[in-house]
């Protein structure tokens, strides 16, 4: 629940007019801290809708029960998941058949 509150607060902060103009700068600054396979074109589309996202339209779920902790070869702590089951869970959640 705390993570959800942090994400909602982050959204509210990013939607402030003075922050909206800084979002591209923030993305560049955080580039080394976040890894994603979301194409730049999709990221740009998501940024365009950022001002219109309403907190009451946000939904969260927790997949912690589907994950286990592990370590990379370099010793970094990570979560692992079973990629044969995770997409099905996410799809079911999006369809409303999982709480």
C-alpha positions in Angstrom: 0.0 0.0 0.0 2.9 2.4 0.7 4.2 1.9 -2.8 0.8 2.8 -4.2 0.8 6.0 -2.1 4.3 6.9 -3.3 3.3 6.3 -7.0 0.1 8.4 -6.5 2.2 11.2 -5.0 4.7 10.9 -7.8 2.0 11.3 -10.3 0.5 14.3 -8.6 4.0 15.9 -8.4 4.7 15.2 -12.1 1.3 16.7 -13.1 2.2 20.1 -11.6 2.8 22.6 -14.4 6.3 23.5 -13.3 7.2 19.7 -13.3 5.6 18.8 -16.6 8.1 20.9 -18.5 10.9 19.2 -16.6 9.8 15.6 -17.3 12.1 15.2 -20.4 15.0 16.4 -18.4 14.2 14.0 -15.5 14.1 11.1 -17.9 17.6 11.9 -19.2 18.8 12.3 -15.6 17.3 8.9 -14.5 18.3 7.1 -17.7 21.1 5.1 -15.9 18.9 4.3 -12.9 16.0 2.7 -14.8 16.1 -0.1 -17.4 13.1 -0.6 -19.7 12.3 -2.2 -23.0 9.4 0.3 -23.6 10.2 1.9 -27.0 10.9 5.7 -27.0 7.9 6.2 -29.2 5.6 4.6 -26.6 7.3 6.5 -23.8 6.6 9.8 -25.7 2.9 8.7 -26.0 2.7 8.0 -22.3 4.2 11.4 -21.5 1.6 13.0 -23.6 -1.2 11.6 -21.5 0.5 12.2 -18.2 -1.5 15.5 -17.5 -4.8 13.7 -18.0 -4.3 10.7 -15.7 -6.8 10.9 -12.8 -5.8 9.2 -9.5 -9.3 7.7 -9.2 -8.6 5.8 -12.5 -5.4 4.1 -11.2 -5.5 0.5 -10.2 -2.8 -1.5 -8.4 -2.2 -5.1 -7.7 0.6 -7.0 -6.0 2.5 -9.9 -7.6 4.8 -10.5 -4.7 3.2 -14.0 -4.1 4.3 -14.9 -7.7 7.9 -13.8 -7.1 11.0 -15.0 -5.2 14.2 -13.3 -4.3 17.4 -14.2 -6.0 20.8 -12.8 -6.8 22.5 -11.9 -10.1 25.9 -13.3 -11.0 27.3 -10.0 -9.9 25.7 -10.3 -6.5 22.8 -7.8 -6.9 19.6 -8.8 -5.1 16.6 -9.2 -7.5 13.1 -10.6 -7.8 12.6 -13.5 -10.1 9.3 -14.6 -11.5 7.9 -17.5 -13.6 7.3 -15.9 -17.0 5.1 -18.7 -18.0 2.5 -17.6 -15.3 3.1 -13.9 -14.9 1.6 -12.7 -18.2 -1.6 -14.8 -17.5 -1.9 -13.2 -14.1 -1.5 -9.7 -15.5 -4.0 -10.4 -18.3 -6.5 -11.8 -15.8 -6.0 -8.7 -13.5 -6.6 -6.4 -16.5 -9.8 -8.2 -17.3 -11.0 -7.9 -13.7 -11.0 -11.6 -12.9 -8.3 -11.3 -10.2 -8.3 -8.8 -7.3 
